[in-house]
Amino acid sequence: MKFRFTLAALLLPALAGAISPEPQKMHTTDGSAFCARKAVYKLTGADEADPDAVNALRANLKTDGTPTVEIIIGERGDDAVKNVAEKIPEVAEGYYLNIVSPNRVIIAGADEVGTFYGVQTFLQLAAGDAHCVAALEIIDSPAMPKRGVIEGFYGNPWSHTDRLSQFDFYGRNKMNYYIYGPKDDPYHHSRWYEPYPADKAREMKELVSAAHKNKVKFVWAMHPSNSIETPEDRAKALDKFSRMYDLGVRDFAIFFDDISAKSVDSQIDYLNFLDREFVKKHSDVGNLIVCPTMYNKAWSGGDYLQKMGTGLNPDIEIMWTGNSVCDMINTEDCQWFTDQTTRLPFIWLNYPVNDYGQHNLLMGPVTGNDREIAPMVAAFCSNPMQYAEASKVALYQLADFAWNPEAYDADRSWLNATAALEPGNLDAFRTFCLNNVDVAPSVHGLRFYGETPDFAELMAANPEITPAAVIQFLPWFEARRNAANELLAAADAGDPLLSEVREWIVALQVQSLQGIELARMAEALLAENPNGFINSYKEFAALTDEAENIVSRGFDGSIQSVRVQTGTLHVKPWIKTASRQLADIFKASGAQYPADLFPQQTLENGTYYIKHNGRWLGNPDAGAKGGAPIFQDAIDDINPNRQEWHIRLDPVTERYSIVNSKDERYLNEVFKFGVNPYNRDWNTYIIRKQDGKFSIQNAGNGGQKFWGVDGDQISGAQNSENHFIFEIIPVTD
């Protein structure tokens, strides 16, 4: 997807006092009503108004001393706001905010949530850069009734601290749903029937309370797979729901995604059973939600969805990801679903989730959702990244979109999001974000083509890679190096968001230094300085090796370690091409250089599929200890990185390491996943190519056996056999 972004837009200042989400109706007048920095507030109506809204005011405003500003607060029907009753929207969660009169503010909600949201809007205005609250009138309400987040990704679940921070963020940005369903929480999925241990149960109870304080419905999801038919299965489900109810949960979901369902009829019967025997027997429990097995159009077939639509109890809501697993939501997607089910879809937007391409962050403007979908959906929720703080860049924008899609402007919303999240490092942070926009090619096909727009302009202005042209890129790389240095200092000082993505900032820094060394190589070529070129090339090669080995969350016990990539749409390919071109020019110059300066590689360092007779080598038990990879008949379109392999030349042994993309487990000398620390003398391989096929051979201390295939596993093969039996295909193909 292309952005409407221009370089001029990047130069815009932070929008002082920007309101998130953008209100439906806002009328401003000239001048300011009062100065928030000096104000002392008196609250009128606080005894009747929503306690969470009142507490938010008292926590953020000065209320001790002689009052200079009166805040009148309440819900429809309260005496304090009866004079503005006709101004309050007739929509749930709507609010009326008036700052027209000097030193007087009225916040009136259609209900308690509306009052809370009106307070959030006022607090945003009072915290503006100028600290002067503008005179204005706002009449506001959400276009979509349910807006929020689904923690439904594969990988390291969010921490307790992450979730508490998220709920405060949702409250500020008027999101009202959070669905707990991290795939790698065993008590949600693989051991769904077991109660949470005491410490986790205490945390869960605290989370529910924190969510409700921020007007967020905490939906706990259970993934029972196919364990749904027997009386024992159903008794366990009721028991688990009851235990979660005792922890404060009042909203529930069942996930049937990413399984091979035995029977849609069994699923329907199971869901109706839970609805009848649990949900309907509790007057304070919300509608049951289900993620079906066929949760997108590309995976739908037969009468599965029609049966779901006609067979489920009317109050059960059905989730939907759109045209495919990872896709933005269009009106056609919504209408197709409704035609199948006679229901409105509960949207599960798989963005900014990146578990299918976790090497890249998604930090750019959120584009691609149709602004006309509001009346066509029952809910609009987003599946984020395992990086909770970084996900807020997209979630801010999606909150903006879901509240008021007709007014949504992706560029403006992104500028506001970055200004709200990193005001102290704004320009550097925006530079970083625009280097992390696109996810590498995957089976899901979702792409965002607005990465590094100013670099794309430089490429267009310098289409030929010559030494003189490479030098033109030097200021660009120097600016990125400076931005990375600034952000690293802030990360090391404890900034939560920047600390979380520190490895990507390092990657930006290293990539920038690569570009600077390329410019120095180009300068040396023009100056006919071979020693200067050789020294810069050696530094460039060391930086390239460093860039290939930056790992995020590589700690012991990590569910998903990530080999970091940045600038993959334009910058990284250009660096690779420019380095080759400059090396070729240097070789052609006739200058003397060390024989080992330019290594000969059968494969460029990268991420590949390994195939044999049409089957993909995969890691279906990712995260396990030990075990062996197996060849699989079908491509893994649920977790594609389980079939992706990082193949990199070790600079010391000049042999290749082979590491799975999903969990960073390496392959050892006996063709299994290593359980001991990686050792380059044992765990690197010789890879050769002949007639389009590859051989892979142990080397060093690992012996000399070639890879063969026995059934669905790798086996050792004798030297007399034909070993060129594998296809090694770049993932980008």
C-alpha distance (Angstrom), angle and dihedral (degrees) to the residues before:
residue distance angle dihedral
M1 . . .
K2 3.79 . .
F3 3.78 122.2 .
R4 3.77 125.3 -136.9
F5 3.77 85.1 -132.4
T6 3.80 119.9 140.9
L7 3.77 129.3 -172.7
A8 3.79 87.9 -114.8
A9 3.78 89.0 61.5
L10 3.80 89.7 57.5
L11 3.78 89.6 59.2
L12 3.78 94.8 56.5
P13 3.81 114.1 115.8
A14 3.78 121.2 -118.6
L15 3.77 110.4 -78.4
A16 3.79 105.7 -109.9
G17 3.76 112.5 -131.8
A18 3.81 94.6 -2.0
I19 3.80 111.4 -179.5
S20 3.77 119.0 -130.8
P21 2.93 117.5 -125.1
E22 3.80 100.7 22.3
P23 3.84 108.6 -109.7
Q24 3.78 123.1 -115.6
K25 3.81 94.3 -127.9
M26 3.78 127.1 14.5
H27 3.79 128.8 167.4
T28 3.79 118.9 -171.9
T29 3.77 129.9 -170.4
D30 3.78 130.3 -157.7
G31 3.76 118.3 -79.1
S32 3.79 135.5 12.9
A33 3.78 129.4 -67.3
F34 3.82 95.4 -147.0
C35 3.79 144.6 -32.7
A36 3.80 110.6 -91.5
R37 3.79 93.1 -161.6
K38 3.80 92.2 66.0
A39 3.80 100.3 30.3
V40 3.79 125.5 120.3
Y41 3.78 111.4 -163.3
K42 3.78 133.7 -141.6
L43 3.82 115.6 -161.3
T44 3.79 117.2 -144.8
G45 3.80 118.2 -170.8
A46 3.80 93.7 17.9
D47 3.80 93.2 131.0
E48 3.82 91.8 63.3
A49 3.79 100.7 31.8
D50 3.79 127.5 92.6
P51 3.83 107.3 -69.3
D52 3.81 94.3 -140.6
A53 3.80 90.6 53.8
V54 3.81 91.8 48.2
N55 3.81 92.0 46.7
A56 3.80 90.2 51.3
L57 3.81 90.3 55.0
R58 3.79 93.3 47.3
A59 3.80 92.3 47.3
N60 3.81 93.8 52.2
L61 3.83 105.2 30.9
K62 3.79 134.4 58.9
T63 3.81 109.7 -109.2
D64 3.84 100.3 162.7
G65 3.77 117.0 92.9
T66 3.77 136.6 27.9
P67 3.83 107.5 -21.3
T68 3.79 119.0 -119.7
V69 3.82 98.0 170.2
E70 3.79 128.1 41.5
I71 3.81 119.3 -149.5
I72 3.78 113.8 -161.7
I73 3.78 109.3 -161.2
G74 3.79 137.6 177.5
E75 3.79 149.6 105.4
R76 3.76 129.7 -90.4
G77 3.83 107.1 -67.8
D78 3.80 95.7 28.6
D79 3.79 115.3 123.5
A80 3.80 92.8 -128.9
V81 3.81 93.9 64.6
K82 3.80 102.2 29.2
N83 3.81 91.7 111.2
V84 3.82 90.9 64.0
A85 3.80 97.3 39.5
E86 3.79 92.5 118.5
K87 3.81 90.2 56.1
I88 3.80 95.6 56.4
P89 3.82 111.8 99.6
E90 3.81 117.3 -111.7
V91 3.79 89.2 -130.7
A92 3.80 128.3 101.1
E93 3.82 112.1 -100.7
G94 3.79 92.0 13.6
Y95 3.78 122.9 136.0
Y96 3.79 144.1 -171.7
L97 3.81 120.3 -136.7
N98 3.80 122.3 -173.2
I99 3.81 125.0 -175.9
V100 3.79 96.1 156.6
S101 3.79 98.4 112.0
P102 3.81 116.9 69.4
N103 3.80 113.0 -99.4
R104 3.78 92.7 -1.6
V105 3.80 130.0 105.2
I106 3.80 128.7 -176.7
I107 3.80 120.5 -162.4
A108 3.81 112.8 -179.0
G109 3.79 123.2 171.5
A110 3.77 130.3 -158.6
D111 3.81 83.2 -136.4
E112 3.79 137.7 -12.7
V113 3.80 92.9 -74.1
G114 3.79 90.0 50.5
T115 3.80 90.8 53.6
F116 3.79 90.1 49.9
Y117 3.80 90.5 51.0
G118 3.78 91.7 48.0
V119 3.80 87.9 54.7
Q120 3.81 90.9 50.5
T121 3.79 90.3 53.7
F122 3.80 91.9 49.1
L123 3.81 92.3 48.7
Q124 3.80 90.3 52.1
L125 3.80 90.3 52.4
A126 3.80 92.5 46.5
A127 3.82 90.4 51.6
G128 3.81 94.7 53.7
D129 3.79 119.4 132.6
A130 3.81 93.5 -102.1
H131 3.83 93.2 45.0
C132 3.80 87.3 -140.2
V133 3.79 113.6 123.3
A134 3.78 111.7 -137.7
A135 3.77 122.2 -131.7
L136 3.79 105.8 -109.5
E137 3.77 148.4 134.7
I138 3.81 123.5 -133.8
I139 3.81 129.2 -169.6
D140 3.76 106.9 -175.7
S141 3.81 143.0 167.5
P142 3.82 137.2 154.3
A143 3.79 122.2 -90.6
M144 3.82 91.0 -153.7
P145 3.81 117.0 46.1
K146 3.83 96.9 -148.8
R147 3.80 119.1 42.3
G148 3.74 128.5 162.9
V149 3.78 152.7 79.9
I150 3.80 138.8 -47.2
E151 3.78 114.3 -155.1
G152 3.77 89.8 -152.6
F153 3.78 105.8 131.0
Y154 3.81 132.0 121.1
G155 3.79 115.6 -112.4
N156 3.78 136.9 45.9
P157 3.82 107.4 -3.7
W158 3.78 117.5 -129.8
S159 3.78 116.6 -87.2
H160 3.78 124.0 -113.9
T161 3.80 89.1 -104.8
D162 3.81 90.4 49.9
R163 3.80 91.8 55.5
L164 3.80 95.0 46.6
S165 3.80 88.9 52.4
Q166 3.80 90.1 47.7
F167 3.81 93.2 54.7
D168 3.80 92.0 53.1
F169 3.81 87.8 49.0
Y170 3.83 91.7 50.0
G171 3.78 91.2 50.7
R172 3.80 92.4 51.5
N173 3.80 91.7 47.8
K174 3.81 97.4 41.5
M175 3.80 100.3 -113.5
N176 3.78 112.4 149.7
Y177 3.83 107.0 -173.9
Y178 3.78 133.8 68.0
I179 3.80 120.0 173.4
Y180 3.78 116.4 -162.7
G181 3.80 110.1 -146.9
P182 3.82 113.5 126.1
K183 3.79 106.3 171.8
D184 3.78 93.3 -137.5
D185 3.81 97.3 52.8
P186 3.82 100.2 103.5
Y187 3.82 92.9 -155.3
H188 3.79 88.4 59.4
H189 3.80 96.7 44.4
S190 3.79 129.4 0.8
R191 3.83 94.5 29.1
W192 3.79 97.1 24.2
Y193 3.82 92.6 144.3
E194 3.82 94.1 60.2
P195 3.81 121.9 89.6
Y196 3.77 118.2 -115.7
P197 3.81 113.4 -98.1
A198 3.79 113.9 -101.6
D199 3.81 95.5 -98.6
K200 3.80 92.8 48.6
A201 3.80 90.9 45.4
R202 3.81 90.2 54.8
E203 3.80 89.6 50.6
M204 3.79 91.2 48.6
K205 3.79 91.0 52.9
E206 3.79 90.4 50.3
L207 3.79 91.0 49.4
V208 3.79 92.8 52.2
S209 3.80 90.4 51.0
A210 3.82 93.0 47.6
A211 3.80 91.2 48.9
H212 3.80 93.4 50.6
K213 3.82 90.9 47.8
N214 3.81 86.6 59.9
K215 3.84 93.1 45.5
V216 3.79 91.5 -107.3
K217 3.79 121.2 141.9
F218 3.80 107.4 -132.3
V219 3.80 106.6 -144.3
W220 3.80 115.0 -169.0
A221 3.80 112.6 -154.4
M222 3.80 126.9 -157.1
H223 3.80 124.7 -159.5
P224 3.82 107.8 -158.6
S225 3.84 94.2 165.2
N226 3.82 106.0 -158.6
S227 3.81 96.9 -24.0
I228 3.78 92.4 107.9
E229 3.81 110.2 99.7
T230 3.79 110.5 68.9
P231 3.81 125.1 76.5
E232 3.81 87.4 -117.7
D233 3.82 91.5 55.4
R234 3.77 91.5 51.1
A235 3.78 94.7 44.7
K236 3.82 88.8 53.2
A237 3.81 90.6 49.9
L238 3.81 92.5 52.0
D239 3.79 90.1 46.9
K240 3.83 92.2 51.1
F241 3.81 91.7 47.9
S242 3.81 89.6 50.0
R243 3.80 91.5 50.6
M244 3.80 90.7 50.7
Y245 3.80 90.0 46.9
D246 3.80 88.4 55.4
L247 3.81 87.9 55.2
G248 3.82 90.0 56.8
V249 3.82 101.0 -94.3
R250 3.79 112.1 145.3
D251 3.80 100.6 168.7
F252 3.80 127.2 60.7
A253 3.79 141.2 -172.5
I254 3.79 136.8 -172.7
F255 3.81 119.8 -145.8
F256 3.80 120.1 -153.2
D257 3.80 94.4 165.1
D258 3.80 125.5 131.7
I259 3.81 96.8 15.8
S260 3.79 135.5 106.1
A261 3.78 99.7 -110.2
K262 3.78 116.5 -144.5
S263 3.79 96.5 -154.0
V264 3.78 137.0 -4.0
D265 3.80 87.8 -151.9
S266 3.81 90.0 59.1
Q267 3.80 90.6 49.3
I268 3.80 91.7 50.4
D269 3.79 92.9 47.8
Y270 3.82 91.0 48.2
L271 3.80 93.8 49.3
N272 3.79 93.2 47.1
F273 3.81 88.7 48.6
L274 3.82 91.7 54.6
D275 3.79 90.8 44.4
R276 3.81 91.5 50.5
E277 3.79 100.2 38.5
F278 3.78 100.1 38.6
V279 3.79 116.9 9.6
K280 3.79 97.4 45.4
K281 3.80 91.7 43.5
H282 3.82 90.6 61.6
S283 3.78 115.2 63.8
D284 3.82 91.7 -161.3
V285 3.82 97.5 52.6
G286 3.80 118.8 101.9
N287 3.78 129.0 -134.8
L288 3.78 116.8 -59.2
I289 3.83 114.1 -111.9
V290 3.81 125.8 -153.5
C291 3.77 132.9 -165.5
P292 3.81 102.5 -152.9
T293 3.78 124.3 -144.4
M294 3.81 89.8 -116.4
Y295 3.78 95.0 51.4
N296 3.80 99.6 155.9
K297 3.77 137.3 40.6
A298 3.82 95.8 -110.8
W299 3.79 91.0 57.8
S300 3.79 96.7 41.5
G301 3.76 122.9 107.0
G302 3.76 143.5 150.1
D303 3.77 118.0 7.4
Y304 3.83 97.4 -44.8
L305 3.80 96.9 117.1
Q306 3.79 94.7 37.7
K307 3.80 88.9 55.0
M308 3.80 91.3 47.5
G309 3.79 90.3 51.4
T310 3.79 96.3 48.2
G311 3.81 99.9 32.1
L312 3.80 103.8 46.6
N313 3.79 120.7 86.5
P314 3.82 108.4 -94.6
D315 3.82 96.0 -110.5
I316 3.81 95.8 55.1
E317 3.81 110.8 103.7
I318 3.82 122.8 -144.1
M319 3.81 123.7 -144.3
W320 3.79 123.5 -136.4
T321 3.83 134.0 -174.7
G322 3.78 96.3 -164.4
N323 3.77 131.1 -122.9
S324 3.81 93.4 -9.8
V325 3.80 140.9 -4.6
C326 3.80 93.6 -77.9
D327 3.78 111.9 26.6
M328 3.76 139.6 123.9
I329 3.79 114.7 -110.3
N330 3.79 122.1 -100.3
T331 3.79 133.1 179.3
E332 3.80 90.9 -109.6
D333 3.83 90.5 56.9
C334 3.79 91.6 52.3
Q335 3.79 95.1 45.7
W336 3.81 92.1 48.9
F337 3.80 90.8 53.4
T338 3.80 92.6 47.9
D339 3.80 91.1 48.7
Q340 3.81 88.5 54.7
T341 3.81 99.2 43.4
T342 3.84 106.2 18.9
R343 3.83 85.5 -128.8
L344 3.78 135.8 101.3
P345 3.82 113.0 -106.7
F346 3.79 123.0 -110.6
I347 3.80 95.7 -137.2
W348 3.79 118.2 -131.7
L349 3.80 101.3 -172.0
N350 3.79 110.9 -160.8
Y351 3.79 94.3 -147.0
P352 3.00 137.8 137.4
V353 3.81 85.5 8.9
N354 3.81 110.2 119.5
D355 3.81 103.9 177.1
Y356 3.82 88.4 120.9
G357 3.83 90.7 54.2
Q358 3.78 102.5 16.8
H359 3.82 94.4 162.7
N360 3.81 89.0 79.0
L361 3.79 129.6 58.7
L362 3.81 121.0 -141.3
M363 3.80 105.8 -137.7
G364 3.80 105.3 141.7
P365 3.79 136.4 100.0
V366 3.80 111.8 -56.7
T367 3.79 108.9 -121.4
G368 3.78 138.0 160.2
N369 3.82 105.0 59.8
D370 3.80 114.0 118.3
R371 3.79 111.9 -115.8
E372 3.82 91.1 -144.1
I373 3.82 97.6 64.8
A374 3.82 99.7 91.0
P375 3.84 97.1 97.9
M376 3.80 90.2 42.0
V377 3.82 98.7 60.8
A378 3.79 135.3 65.3
A379 3.81 92.5 -154.8
F380 3.80 140.6 -4.5
C381 3.80 116.3 -147.5
S382 3.80 131.6 162.3
N383 3.80 131.0 -139.7
P384 3.83 105.8 -141.1
M385 3.81 136.8 -162.2
Q386 3.79 124.4 -83.0
Y387 3.82 83.2 -110.0
A388 3.79 99.5 84.7
E389 3.80 100.1 -172.7
A390 3.80 94.0 44.4
S391 3.81 89.9 49.8
K392 3.79 89.1 64.5
V393 3.81 91.1 78.4
A394 3.82 89.9 65.7
L395 3.81 95.8 33.0
Y396 3.81 91.6 56.0
Q397 3.80 88.6 55.5
L398 3.80 94.4 44.2
A399 3.80 90.3 51.2
D400 3.79 87.2 52.7
F401 3.79 90.9 49.4
A402 3.81 97.0 46.6
W403 3.81 93.6 48.5
N404 3.79 97.6 47.9
P405 3.83 112.0 3.5
E406 3.80 95.2 166.1
A407 3.80 90.6 63.9
Y408 3.80 96.2 37.9
D409 3.79 115.5 129.9
A410 3.81 113.1 -179.0
D411 3.79 96.6 -154.5
R412 3.80 94.3 48.3
S413 3.79 92.8 44.1
W414 3.82 91.6 50.5
L415 3.80 91.2 50.0
N416 3.79 89.7 50.5
A417 3.81 92.4 46.5
T418 3.79 94.5 51.9
A419 3.82 91.1 44.8
A420 3.80 91.2 51.3
L421 3.79 95.2 46.9
E422 3.81 103.6 40.1
P423 3.82 109.0 17.4
G424 3.79 92.8 151.5
N425 3.81 94.6 55.6
L426 3.77 99.0 26.1
D427 3.80 104.6 143.5
A428 3.80 93.3 41.5
F429 3.80 91.3 46.4
R430 3.80 92.6 51.1
T431 3.80 88.8 50.0
F432 3.80 89.2 52.0
C433 3.80 93.3 47.5
L434 3.80 93.2 51.2
N435 3.80 88.8 53.7
N436 3.84 88.2 57.7
V437 3.79 107.7 49.7
D438 3.78 110.0 107.0
V439 3.78 128.1 59.3
A440 3.78 115.7 -138.5
P441 3.83 117.1 -100.2
S442 3.80 112.2 -71.3
V443 3.77 140.5 165.2
H444 3.80 88.3 -93.0
G445 3.80 93.2 62.3
L446 3.82 98.7 -149.2
R447 3.82 108.9 146.6
F448 3.80 136.9 171.9
Y449 3.77 113.6 -156.9
G450 3.81 100.7 -170.1
E451 3.79 96.7 89.8
T452 3.84 117.1 136.0
P453 3.84 94.5 -9.7
D454 3.81 92.9 -177.6
F455 3.81 90.9 53.4
A456 3.81 89.2 51.0
E457 3.81 87.5 54.0
L458 3.80 90.3 51.7
M459 3.80 90.2 51.0
A460 3.79 90.9 50.7
A461 3.81 90.5 50.2
N462 3.83 91.6 48.0
P463 3.81 105.8 36.7
E464 3.83 94.3 159.9
I465 3.80 116.9 68.1
T466 3.78 102.4 -135.8
P467 3.82 127.9 146.5
A468 3.80 90.4 -102.8
A469 3.81 91.4 49.9
V470 3.83 93.4 48.3
I471 3.80 90.1 55.5
Q472 3.83 88.7 58.5
F473 3.82 88.3 66.8
L474 3.82 94.1 56.7
P475 3.85 97.3 92.9
W476 3.81 90.0 49.7
F477 3.80 92.6 54.2
E478 3.81 92.5 43.3
A479 3.80 90.5 53.8
R480 3.83 90.4 50.9
R481 3.80 90.8 48.6
N482 3.80 89.8 52.9
A483 3.81 91.6 48.1
A484 3.80 91.1 50.1
N485 3.80 91.8 49.2
E486 3.81 90.9 51.6
L487 3.80 92.9 48.9
L488 3.81 93.4 46.1
A489 3.79 89.9 54.6
A490 3.80 90.1 51.6
A491 3.81 91.4 45.9
D492 3.78 91.7 51.7
A493 3.81 89.1 49.0
G494 3.81 89.2 60.5
D495 3.80 106.5 -93.8
P496 3.85 101.2 163.0
L497 3.80 98.3 -144.3
L498 3.78 96.3 42.1
S499 3.80 92.3 43.9
E500 3.79 89.2 53.6
V501 3.81 93.2 55.5
R502 3.80 96.7 33.1
E503 3.80 92.9 127.5
W504 3.81 91.1 57.6
I505 3.79 89.5 51.1
V506 3.80 88.6 52.0
A507 3.80 87.9 49.5
L508 3.81 89.6 53.5
Q509 3.79 90.0 49.0
V510 3.82 93.3 49.4
Q511 3.80 92.3 44.6
S512 3.80 89.6 51.3
L513 3.80 90.8 50.8
Q514 3.81 89.0 50.5
G515 3.79 89.2 55.5
I516 3.80 91.3 48.0
E517 3.81 91.0 51.9
L518 3.81 89.6 49.7
A519 3.80 88.8 55.9
R520 3.81 90.0 50.0
M521 3.80 89.9 50.3
A522 3.81 88.5 51.5
E523 3.82 91.4 49.2
A524 3.80 89.8 50.4
L525 3.81 91.0 51.7
L526 3.80 91.9 51.6
A527 3.82 90.5 46.8
E528 3.83 91.2 47.4
N529 3.80 88.5 -123.8
P530 3.84 106.7 148.4
N531 3.80 95.2 176.7
G532 3.78 90.2 52.9
F533 3.80 90.1 50.9
I534 3.82 93.1 47.9
N535 3.81 92.9 50.0
S536 3.82 92.9 48.2
Y537 3.79 91.5 45.4
K538 3.80 91.0 53.2
E539 3.80 90.0 50.6
F540 3.79 90.2 47.3
A541 3.82 90.8 51.2
A542 3.81 91.1 50.9
L543 3.80 90.6 49.8
T544 3.81 90.2 48.9
D545 3.79 90.4 54.0
E546 3.81 89.8 47.9
A547 3.81 91.7 49.8
E548 3.79 91.5 52.9
N549 3.80 92.7 54.2
I550 3.82 104.4 49.1
V551 3.80 106.9 123.5
S552 3.79 128.0 -172.0
R553 3.80 120.1 -153.7
G554 3.75 93.3 4.9
F555 3.79 91.3 149.7
D556 3.78 121.5 132.2
G557 3.80 109.4 -82.4
S558 3.79 95.3 20.7
I559 3.79 111.4 151.9
Q560 3.77 92.8 -150.8
S561 3.79 123.3 20.3
V562 3.76 113.4 -167.8
R563 3.81 129.6 -144.1
V564 3.80 99.4 -146.4
Q565 3.81 125.1 -127.4
T566 3.79 130.8 177.0
G567 3.78 136.5 178.4
T568 3.79 90.1 18.0
L569 3.80 98.2 152.5
H570 3.80 99.5 60.8
V571 3.80 114.4 -14.1
K572 3.80 102.6 53.9
P573 3.84 95.3 47.3
W574 3.80 90.8 46.2
I575 3.81 91.5 51.8
K576 3.80 91.0 51.2
T577 3.80 92.9 47.6
A578 3.81 94.3 44.1
S579 3.81 92.8 50.2
R580 3.79 91.2 52.9
Q581 3.79 92.7 46.1
L582 3.80 93.5 49.9
A583 3.81 90.7 46.2
D584 3.81 90.6 52.2
I585 3.80 91.0 50.0
F586 3.81 90.1 49.8
K587 3.82 92.8 48.9
A588 3.81 90.6 49.7
S589 3.81 91.1 52.1
G590 3.79 91.6 73.8
A591 3.79 93.3 -124.5
Q592 3.78 118.1 152.0
Y593 3.80 116.2 -111.7
P594 3.83 138.6 163.1
A595 3.79 113.6 -78.7
D596 3.80 92.1 -125.4
L597 3.80 96.2 48.7
F598 3.79 94.5 100.7
P599 3.82 109.8 40.1
Q600 3.77 118.1 -145.0
Q601 3.79 109.1 -127.5
T602 3.77 127.3 -169.5
L603 3.80 87.0 -160.4
E604 3.77 130.4 23.5
N605 3.80 113.6 -125.0
G606 3.76 106.8 -89.9
T607 3.79 149.0 102.7
Y608 3.81 118.1 -64.4
Y609 3.77 146.4 173.8
I610 3.82 115.1 -124.1
K611 3.82 112.4 -149.0
H612 3.79 136.5 -178.9
N613 3.79 122.9 -174.5
G614 3.79 91.9 -17.0
R615 3.81 95.1 -49.1
W616 3.81 126.7 117.2
L617 3.80 122.8 -129.9
G618 3.79 105.5 -126.1
N619 3.78 145.5 175.8
P620 3.83 104.0 -137.3
D621 3.82 93.2 165.7
A622 3.80 94.5 53.2
G623 3.77 112.6 173.5
A624 3.80 94.3 26.8
K625 3.79 122.9 121.9
G626 3.77 113.2 -108.8
G627 3.78 122.2 -22.7
A628 3.77 127.7 122.5
P629 3.80 136.7 -92.4
I630 3.78 116.8 -107.8
F631 3.78 135.4 -154.5
Q632 3.81 111.2 -112.6
D633 3.79 129.3 -158.3
A634 3.81 96.5 -139.6
I635 3.77 134.0 45.5
D636 3.80 112.9 -104.5
D637 3.81 103.8 -116.8
I638 3.81 94.3 170.0
N639 3.81 97.9 56.7
P640 3.82 104.0 7.3
N641 3.80 93.1 175.5
R642 3.80 89.4 69.6
Q643 3.82 85.0 74.5
E644 3.80 95.9 41.4
W645 3.80 121.3 96.2
H646 3.80 129.9 -161.9
I647 3.81 105.9 -138.5
R648 3.79 113.5 -173.1
L649 3.78 135.5 167.9
D650 3.78 111.5 -117.7
P651 3.83 105.7 -135.1
V652 3.81 93.3 -146.3
T653 3.81 101.9 47.3
E654 3.83 95.0 25.4
R655 3.79 86.3 -136.3
Y656 3.79 129.9 113.8
S657 3.78 130.8 -99.9
I658 3.82 117.7 -150.5
V659 3.81 115.9 -152.3
N660 3.80 129.4 171.8
S661 3.78 114.5 -114.4
K662 3.80 95.3 -142.0
D663 3.81 101.5 58.3
E664 3.84 104.8 1.9
R665 3.81 92.9 -117.5
Y666 3.78 112.9 154.5
L667 3.80 127.7 -138.0
N668 3.78 114.6 -116.2
E669 3.78 136.2 -151.5
V670 3.83 93.5 -84.8
F671 3.84 92.1 53.6
K672 3.80 95.2 -105.3
F673 3.79 135.3 106.9
G674 3.78 109.5 -79.5
V675 3.79 119.2 -116.2
N676 3.81 95.8 -175.7
P677 3.80 124.3 70.0
Y678 3.80 112.5 -72.1
N679 3.80 112.4 -93.3
R680 3.80 119.2 -167.6
D681 3.81 91.9 -153.3
W682 3.81 91.1 58.6
N683 3.79 105.0 25.3
T684 3.79 106.9 49.6
Y685 3.80 127.0 92.7
I686 3.77 141.4 -154.0
I687 3.81 111.0 -121.3
R688 3.81 120.1 -165.9
K689 3.80 132.2 178.2
Q690 3.81 129.7 -142.3
D691 3.80 128.9 166.5
G692 3.80 92.1 -13.6
K693 3.83 94.8 -52.4
F694 3.79 130.2 99.3
S695 3.78 137.0 -136.8
I696 3.80 122.5 -152.8
Q697 3.80 118.6 -157.1
N698 3.79 134.4 -177.6
A699 3.78 115.1 -120.7
G700 3.78 143.2 173.4
N701 3.80 112.3 25.5
G702 3.80 89.5 -12.8
G703 3.79 94.1 76.7
Q704 3.78 127.9 -122.7
K705 3.79 105.3 -78.7
F706 3.78 118.4 136.1
W707 3.77 123.4 -133.8
G708 3.78 113.7 -99.1
V709 3.79 132.1 167.1
D710 3.79 127.7 -113.6
G711 3.80 111.8 -179.2
D712 3.78 105.9 -49.3
Q713 3.82 97.1 -21.9
I714 3.78 138.7 76.3
S715 3.79 114.6 -103.4
G716 3.77 136.8 -178.7
A717 3.81 114.7 -93.0
Q718 3.79 130.1 -158.0
N719 3.79 120.7 -109.9
S720 3.82 93.5 -114.7
E721 3.79 94.4 64.3
N722 3.80 130.4 88.9
H723 3.79 104.5 -95.3
F724 3.81 100.8 178.4
I725 3.79 92.4 96.6
F726 3.80 105.3 118.6
E727 3.77 134.0 88.1
I728 3.80 113.9 -146.6
I729 3.79 107.9 -166.6
P730 3.83 126.2 -177.0
V731 3.79 111.4 -116.9
T732 3.79 88.1 -131.1
D733 3.82 88.1 67.4
